[in-house]
Amino acid sequence: YSPIRPKQITDSAEQPTQALKQRGVRYIELRSVDLACTYPLGLDLPQMRFLELFLLCCLLRESPPLIGEEKQEASRNALGVACCGRTPGLHLRRRGRNIPLRDWARELAEDLRELAQILDTDVPETFYQDSLKPLFAAIADVNDTPSARILAQMREDKASFQEFTLRMSHRHAEHFRSRRLEGEKARQFRRDAENSLAEQAIAETSEDLNFDEFLRRFFTPP
């Protein structure tokens, strides 16, 4: 149950591990990435490039298995950052030693910048390096973190968190209402929806497997 999972689309009554073994990794699922609530889609293109950099860095860095105390350190670090990440001078544990959160973040950011420079080689734009600018700004000044900007906006509007998020929801809803799909794209979505409903109806009428038998097959190794 890790925060980053290799995934493969499963067939009926097929376990995820069986699907991976039979057909390999189809995509990577990131389960610990928060949506950016100030964007209608939850993220923008520079943030997508940042995630691409992050995944490539994870792939290329040496990553020996975590054992013993390292697993406990990782869990405590994750909880500490989630609960107290905005605390000035927060320290984490790395291989039995304390390290300031800011120093560790800067080390990781430099690794990402080195990779971004490679990806931006021989192209006119520096898209990947530009995607790291918010990260370096946030490391240098906690007031440039997304959470700080949200808190500042709440104070300015004299709004509770519930009021702030509801206001953002209405704003995003209006964003999409003003951009209605038309033409061939809209027709394609309607066709996809109709085909999906038709396939569901066929599956529901043709499936004679009861739930107990489904579970037995699901949990029986091939």
N, C-alpha and C positions, 0 to 999 in steps of 0.2 A: 504494500500500500504506500508506495513512494510518491513524492511530489512530482517526479518526472517519470512517465511511463511509456515504454514502447507499446504500440497498439497495432492490432490487425482486426479488420471487420470479421465478426464471427458468423458462422452459419447457424441454422437452427439446432439447438441442444448442444452446441459446441462450446467448450471452455475457452476462455481467452488464451491460456497457455498452449492449448492445442492448436489454435489458429496461428499463433506466432511460430510454433514449431513447424507447421505444415506450409505456411505461406510467407513467413518472414515478417519484418517490421514494415508496416505501411505508412505510419506517421508517428510522431512523438507528441504525447499529451502533456502539457504543462498545467499542473493542478494547483500551484501555489502562487500564481500571478494574479494580483488584484487588477480589476478594471479601473481605468482612469475615468472617474465619474464625471469629469468636466467635458468629456468628449462624447458625442452622440453614439459612436460605435464602440466606445470603451477603450479605444486607443487610436493613434494616428500612425502615419507611415514612418516617421522617424523612430517611434517606439517599436514598430515591427522590425526595423533594421537593428535596433538595439537588441531585441530578443534573438535575432539571427546571430549577431555577434556573440551573445552570451552562450548560445548553444554550440557554436563553433569552438569557442574557447573551452567549454566543458569537454568537447570531443577531443581537442588537441592537447590539453594539459595532462600531465601525468596524474593518474587517479588510482593510487593503490587502495585496496579494500580497507574500510574502517574497521578497526578491531578494538574491543575492550573499552578503555577509557575514552578513546576518540569518539565512539558512538555517543557516549553520554555527553561529551563536550559539545558535539554538534547539536544534540537535542536541546541542551541548556542554552546554547548560543541562539538557536532559532527562537526559542521562547523569550529569551531576554531582549532580542531585537524587536520582536512583535509587541512585547508589553512595554518596553522602556527605551525603544530606539531613539527617542527624542531627548533622552536625559543627557545633559552635557557631561562629557568625560566618561561615557560608558565604556567599560572594558569587557572584552570577550576572552575566552580561553582557547589557546592553540597549542596543541602538543604539550600541555601541562604548564604553559606560561600565559600570563596576562598580556593582552595586546589591545590598544585602543581601537574601538570600532572604526574611527576615522582613518587610522593608519592602515588597517586591514582593507578597508574599502578603497583607499587610494592605491594600494598594491594591485587589487583586482582590476581597478579602472585602468591602470597603466598597461596591464596585460591586454585588456580589451582595445586600448588605443593602438598598441602595436599591431594587432590583427586588423583593425580598421584601416590603418595606413596601407597594409598590404592589399586589402580589398579595393581601396581607392586609387591604387596605382594605375597609371595610364588611362585615366578617365578624367574628363574636365571638371566634374563635380566631386566634392568630398562628402558625399552623403553619409557614409558610415562614421567618419570622424565627427561630423556635425551632430549625429545622433547621440554622441557621448557628452556633448556640452552640458545638458541638464544634469547629468550624473556628477561631473566635476564641480558644477556650481553648487549642487546639494551637499557634496562632501566639504566644500570650502565654507559654506554658510548654511546652517540648519534652516534658516528662514527661506531658503530656496527649495526646500523639499515640497513635494505635493501636499503633504499633511499640513505644513505650515501655511501654504497658500490658501487651503480650504479654511483653516482656523481664522486666518486674517479676513477672509471674505465673510465668514460668519459674524465676526466682531463688527465689521463695517456695516453689515446689514442688520445687526442686532437680532440674529436668527438662531434658533436652536438647530441641532444637527438634523432633526426630523424636518424642520421647515426648509433648511438648505437643500436636502436631498429631494424633497417633494418639488421644490422650485426647479431644480435641475431636471427632474423627470418631465415636468411640463414643458420645459424648454426643449428637451430632446424630442418629445412627442411632436411638438410643433415643427421641429426641424424635418422630421420624416413626413409629416402631413403635407408640408410644402414641396415635397419632392416625390410626388406620386409616380409610380412606374407606369410607363405607357409603351405602346408599340409592341414590337416583337418580344422584348424582354418580359413584359407583363403577360403576354400570351403564353410564353414558355413556362412561366411559373404556374399559370392556370392549368396547363397541360400536365405538368409534373404533379400537381395536387390531385387532379382527376385520376391519373395513372396510379398514384399511391393509394387512393381510396379503393380503386378497383382491385389492386393487388391484395389489399387488406381483406376485402370482402371474399376473394377467392380463398385466401389462407384460412379465414374463419370458418368457411363452409366445408372445406376439404380436409381440415385437420381433425383426425379422430383419436389423437393421442391424449389420454387423460393426464392430469397434472402429476399424479404420483409416478406414472411411467416416464414422463418427461424428466422429473428429478432423478429417477433411477438411471436413466441414460446419461444425463448431464454429469453425474458424479461417478460414473463407471469409466475407468481408464479404457482407452481404445486398445 
